[in-house]
């Protein structure tokens, strides 16, 4: 697995360690020691971004929100902060996943590879489907309700893709997490629930139809 990765963190020792690890794994590595530098390096169009939350000049939430307006690649937060409020704030700003410090480099590498594999699968899809007033272009990463385009993050779209391509099938939160993020992980229920809440909010602005149905005590299914 190869690609271009941007690592933004003010812990220079940690950055050096991650840079060496990913370069040995065949990645092209860009680094930044603060938020402003991360914004500049993001112009190099990385395939994935590892972003620390606590940086001195600009925090990771702000960086993520600003680059998410222009870049759709996966963004993973590196953080020692694990409170639910921080997670919700991160997902709202556009992150795809959390990596909690301290972390194992092999696990980090596996998570990065899983996100990049998912990106490759999305790009290879060449399917267009209609669900009532909704249309989904899986190859173009586009969803519309009527004439209204719905802007979804990569992770949000991946959840819609999983559920809609398996309409009627019930997925529990753990299976959604494993399918979309590629790995088992602690806190997966909160992660999935927050992403589905955001998807529903975006869809409800244009339709009263409940496309993602909650199956109480089990999980979710697509109601096309």
HELIX and SHEET records of a PDB file:
HELIX    1   1 UNK A   12  UNK A   24  1                                  13    
HELIX    2   2 UNK A   35  UNK A   42  1                                   8    
HELIX    3   3 UNK A   60  UNK A   68  1                                   9    
HELIX    4   4 UNK A   84  UNK A   93  1                                  10    
HELIX    5   5 UNK A  105  UNK A  124  1                                  20    
HELIX    6   6 UNK A  154  UNK A  164  1                                  11    
HELIX    7   7 UNK A  173  UNK A  181  1                                   9    
HELIX    8   8 UNK A  188  UNK A  204  1                                  17    
SHEET    1   A 5 UNK A  28  UNK A  32  0                                        
SHEET    2   A 5 UNK A   4  UNK A   8  1                                        
SHEET    3   A 5 UNK A  48  UNK A  52  1                                        
SHEET    4   A 5 UNK A  74  UNK A  79  1                                        
SHEET    5   A 5 UNK A  97  UNK A 100  1                                        
SHEET    1   B 4 UNK A 128  UNK A 131  0                                        
SHEET    2   B 4 UNK A 134  UNK A 137 -1                                        
SHEET    3   B 4 UNK A 142  UNK A 145 -1                                        
SHEET    4   B 4 UNK A 148  UNK A 150 -1                                        
SHEET    1   C 2 UNK A 212  UNK A 215  0                                        
SHEET    2   C 2 UNK A 219  UNK A 222 -1                                        
END                                                                             
